[in-house]
Amino acid sequence: IPVPGKDVGDTVAFGGLLGTAPVMRVNGCDNAAFIARGGRIPAPIHSLRN
């Protein structure tokens, strides 16, 4: 979730049941391998969504 005015390492309070979370840096790596797989997410990583 983009948070205007916050930098990496800052804490954001979403309030209520959502609580707080640290601002993390965005991965700047190349996504060519992901595109080469056809945009499919490997099974072990996909299972973390459930």
C-alpha positions as CSV (number, residue, x, y, z in Angstrom):
1,I,0.0,0.0,0.0
2,P,1.6,3.3,-1.0
3,V,1.9,5.7,1.9
4,P,2.7,9.3,0.9
5,G,5.2,11.1,3.1
6,K,6.7,7.9,4.6
7,D,10.2,6.5,4.0
8,V,11.7,3.1,4.4
9,G,11.8,2.1,8.1
10,D,8.9,4.3,9.1
11,T,5.9,2.8,10.8
12,V,2.4,3.3,9.4
13,A,-0.7,3.1,11.7
14,F,-3.8,1.9,9.7
15,G,-6.0,2.0,12.8
16,G,-8.6,-0.4,14.1
17,L,-8.0,-4.1,13.4
18,L,-5.4,-3.4,10.7
19,G,-2.9,-2.2,13.3
20,T,0.6,-0.9,12.3
21,A,3.2,-2.0,9.7
22,P,6.7,-1.0,8.8
23,V,7.4,0.6,5.4
24,M,9.6,-1.8,3.3
25,R,11.7,-1.0,0.3
26,V,10.4,-2.1,-3.1
27,N,12.4,-4.8,-4.9
28,G,14.2,-3.2,-7.8
29,C,15.3,-6.5,-9.4
30,D,14.5,-7.4,-13.0
31,N,11.3,-9.4,-13.5
32,A,12.4,-11.1,-16.8
33,A,12.4,-14.6,-15.1
34,F,8.8,-14.0,-13.9
35,I,7.7,-13.0,-17.4
36,A,9.5,-16.0,-18.9
37,R,7.4,-18.3,-16.7
38,G,4.3,-16.7,-18.2
39,G,3.5,-14.7,-15.0
40,R,2.9,-17.9,-13.0
41,I,3.7,-17.9,-9.3
42,P,5.5,-21.1,-8.2
43,A,3.4,-23.4,-5.9
44,P,5.3,-22.9,-2.6
45,I,5.0,-19.2,-2.8
46,H,1.4,-19.3,-4.1
47,S,0.4,-21.4,-1.0
48,L,1.4,-18.5,1.3
49,R,-1.7,-16.6,0.2
50,N,-4.0,-19.0,1.9
